[in-house]
């Protein structure tokens, strides 16, 4: 059985038919297809997800979204958002979090009586829900030379937990 060559050949110097539209779009934006990633307007497609360095001028203003963020040095401020748990609504944030290591996650948790921003932590399993508490990671960050950068987005916007699940 032949294996897919969309990425294996496309990123080894040649451009496969599947990667050609991405390469064309990248070229149209003045970017270059290289052996690692395709850069499109400062967002990079790498290994199946997007790395989003939005902390730069001209990027998407994530600070305007519920549970969005702003970054200043190693301090990440998670913007206010709401968790609706059945008929109860909890407002969370804005909350400043100082990153201490590379690849850390920041998330939110709600237990039906309170909701709060949690993290930072590099262990994504700490952001899994259990029988009594809803948890999810919001963002993952890189920390290089004391400066944070948004790496991945897990969730953005308000959170709704229908009453049937909010037991």
Secondary structure, DSSP 4 states (H G I P E B T S, - for coil): -PPP-TTTTTTTTS--HHHHHHHHHHHHTT--B-SS-EEETTEEEETTEEEE-TTSTTS--GGGSTT-EEEETTEEEEPPEEEEETTEEEEE--EEEE--STTEEEEEEE-SS-EEEEEEES-GGGG---SS-EEEEEEEEEEETTEEEEEEES--S-EEE-TTT--
